Amino acid sequence: MLRFDPREVLVTYKAKNKGWTKPVNVGLDGYVPWRVRTRHDTLYLSAYYGKDLYNRRHRSDLRLMSSVDGLHWTNISKEPQLKLDYVEEGEFIFDKLGDMYGIARMERSGSLLTYASHDSLYNWQSVLSPYKFDSSLLLDGDDDDIYLLSRRSLGGKMTQAPKWMNKKQAERFNLFKYPFTHKVTAIFKYNKVDKVLVHILDFPSTGDTAYPAIAKMEKANSSL
């Protein structure tokens, strides 16, 4: 109960005119799937290696994978998309041009806002934010604007350790302090040009809320 120890990823699907299949291991042992998106006829999955998350043996190995059937996944590149330690929850979305915008949580120091061109999805560029965005969910509007739903800490920036601490000490200080800050679920607008998030509002809540979901609604019939 004191470890974060993902074992395997199982997939089941419902065949036409048949029931659900038996669970199938899809070869992602130790990985934590975060988001699946579609682009053209291809599925894309972001996942990070989650075993040993809170000890020195951890390696994040945050990757983007592709599949045409949801059962067989292939890394889009030999190297991970983000190589830094303790970077997880790689949320991403495609805009109308097919470019990718995303955000990844850094467990001990904030977040990374990410971007990749449609012709080089393997090449993630990133900008560091001192704010930590947990449980991120990106959504797009009809005008191709992008928004973020995530947990927001009312404690402010993640990086608040005393200046006399070295890097490892500062990271541990930030990680220890973070659970004691009050949090809410908030919505932000993703500035695609400057790669920054603009806070719009906090949702009413009575405590630490996160893991948002969204369902798109069709426009109302104008004749009604």
C-alpha positions in Angstrom: 0.0 0.0 0.0 3.0 2.3 0.3 4.2 1.7 -3.3 3.1 2.7 -6.8 3.5 -0.6 -8.6 1.7 -0.9 -11.9 1.9 -4.5 -13.3 0.2 -5.0 -16.7 -2.2 -3.4 -19.1 -5.2 -5.6 -20.1 -7.6 -4.8 -23.0 -11.0 -6.3 -23.7 -13.3 -5.4 -26.6 -16.8 -6.2 -27.8 -16.9 -8.0 -31.1 -19.8 -7.4 -33.5 -22.7 -9.7 -32.6 -20.7 -11.2 -29.8 -19.9 -10.6 -26.2 -16.8 -9.1 -24.6 -13.5 -10.9 -25.3 -11.3 -12.2 -22.6 -8.7 -9.6 -21.3 -5.5 -9.6 -23.4 -2.1 -8.3 -22.2 -1.0 -5.7 -24.7 2.7 -5.7 -23.8 2.8 -2.5 -21.7 3.9 -4.1 -18.4 4.9 -1.4 -15.9 3.5 1.4 -18.0 0.7 3.8 -17.0 -1.5 4.7 -20.0 -2.6 8.3 -19.8 -4.5 9.4 -22.9 -5.6 7.9 -26.2 -6.4 10.2 -29.2 -7.2 9.5 -32.8 -5.6 11.1 -35.8 -6.7 10.0 -39.3 -7.0 6.2 -39.0 -4.4 5.8 -36.2 -4.7 5.6 -32.4 -2.1 7.4 -30.4 -1.4 6.6 -26.7 0.7 8.5 -24.2 2.1 6.4 -21.4 4.9 6.6 -18.8 6.8 3.9 -17.0 5.4 3.9 -13.5 7.2 1.2 -11.5 9.4 2.4 -8.7 7.9 5.9 -9.0 8.9 7.0 -5.5 12.4 5.5 -5.3 15.8 5.9 -6.9 15.3 3.2 -9.5 12.5 5.1 -11.2 12.8 6.0 -14.9 9.8 7.9 -16.4 10.3 6.9 -20.0 7.3 9.0 -21.2 6.4 7.9 -24.7 3.9 8.4 -27.5 2.8 5.1 -29.1 0.7 4.3 -32.1 -1.7 1.5 -33.1 -4.3 0.7 -35.7 -6.3 -1.8 -33.6 -5.7 -0.9 -29.9 -4.0 -4.2 -29.2 -0.6 -3.8 -30.8 1.3 -0.7 -29.8 4.5 0.6 -31.3 6.8 3.4 -30.0 6.9 6.2 -32.5 10.6 6.7 -31.9 13.5 4.8 -30.3 14.0 7.4 -27.6 11.2 8.6 -25.2 9.5 11.8 -26.0 10.5 13.3 -22.6 13.7 12.2 -21.0 13.7 14.0 -17.7 13.2 12.2 -14.4 9.9 12.1 -12.6 7.8 13.4 -15.5 4.5 11.7 -15.9 0.9 12.1 -17.0 1.7 13.1 -20.6 -1.6 14.7 -21.8 -1.8 15.7 -25.4 -4.2 16.8 -28.1 -4.1 17.5 -31.9 -5.3 20.7 -33.4 -6.9 21.0 -36.8 -3.5 21.2 -38.6 -2.5 17.9 -36.9 0.1 19.6 -34.6 0.3 18.3 -31.1 0.0 20.3 -27.9 0.4 18.8 -24.5 1.3 19.0 -20.9 3.2 16.7 -18.6 3.4 16.7 -14.8 6.8 16.9 -13.1 6.4 15.1 -9.8 8.8 17.3 -7.9 9.2 20.6 -9.7 6.1 21.7 -11.8 5.0 20.9 -15.3 6.2 20.9 -18.9 4.1 22.4 -21.7 4.9 20.4 -24.8 4.5 20.9 -28.6 5.3 18.8 -31.7 4.7 19.5 -35.4 2.3 17.2 -37.3 5.3 16.1 -39.5 7.5 15.2 -36.5 5.3 14.0 -33.7 8.2 12.2 -32.1 10.1 15.5 -31.5 8.5 17.0 -28.4 9.6 20.6 -27.6 8.9 21.7 -24.0 8.7 24.8 -21.8 9.0 24.5 -18.1 6.2 25.9 -15.8 6.7 26.2 -12.0 3.1 25.2 -11.5 2.1 21.6 -11.1 -1.0 20.5 -13.1 -2.2 17.1 -11.9 -4.8 14.9 -13.7 -4.7 17.0 -16.9 -7.4 16.8 -19.6 -7.1 18.9 -22.7 -10.1 19.8 -24.9 -10.5 21.9 -28.0 -13.2 24.4 -29.0 -14.9 25.0 -32.3 -12.5 27.8 -33.0 -9.4 25.5 -32.5 -8.6 27.0 -29.2 -7.3 24.5 -26.6 -8.3 24.4 -22.9 -7.0 22.5 -19.9 -8.9 21.0 -17.0 -6.7 20.0 -14.1 -6.1 20.1 -10.4 -4.7 23.5 -9.2 -2.8 24.0 -6.0 -3.8 27.1 -4.1 -0.3 27.0 -2.6 1.1 28.6 -5.8 4.3 27.6 -7.5 5.7 24.1 -6.9 9.3 25.5 -6.6 9.3 27.0 -3.1 12.3 25.4 -1.4 14.8 27.6 0.4 17.6 28.8 -1.9 20.3 27.3 0.2 19.1 23.8 -0.6 20.8 21.8 -3.4 18.6 20.4 -6.3 17.8 17.0 -4.6 17.0 18.6 -1.3 14.8 21.2 -3.0 12.9 18.5 -4.9 12.2 16.6 -1.7 11.1 19.7 0.1 8.7 20.6 -2.7 7.3 17.0 -2.9 6.8 16.9 0.9 5.0 20.3 1.1 2.7 19.8 -1.9 0.2 17.3 -0.3 -0.5 19.8 2.4 -1.7 22.6 0.1 -5.4 23.2 -0.7 -6.4 22.2 -4.2 -9.3 22.7 -6.6 -10.2 21.7 -10.1 -9.7 24.6 -12.6 -9.9 25.4 -16.3 -7.1 27.2 -18.2 -6.7 28.4 -21.8 -3.6 27.1 -23.6 -1.8 29.9 -25.3 -0.4 28.0 -28.3 2.0 30.8 -29.4 3.7 31.5 -26.0 3.2 28.0 -24.5 1.7 29.3 -21.3 -1.6 28.5 -19.5 -4.0 31.3 -18.6 -6.2 30.6 -15.6 -9.9 31.2 -16.3 -11.8 29.9 -13.3 -11.9 27.4 -10.4 -14.8 25.0 -10.2 -16.8 25.0 -7.0 -15.6 22.2 -4.7 -15.2 21.3 -1.1 -11.8 19.8 -1.3 -9.1 18.2 -3.5 -10.9 17.3 -6.7 -9.4 16.1 -10.0 -9.6 13.4 -12.8 -12.1 15.4 -14.9 -14.0 14.0 -17.8 -15.7 15.7 -20.7 -18.4 14.9 -23.2 -19.0 17.0 -26.3 -22.6 18.2 -27.1 -24.0 18.7 -30.5 -25.2 22.2 -31.3 -28.9 22.8 -30.7 -31.1 22.8 -33.8 -31.5 26.5 -34.8 -35.1 25.9 -35.8 -36.1 24.9 -32.3 
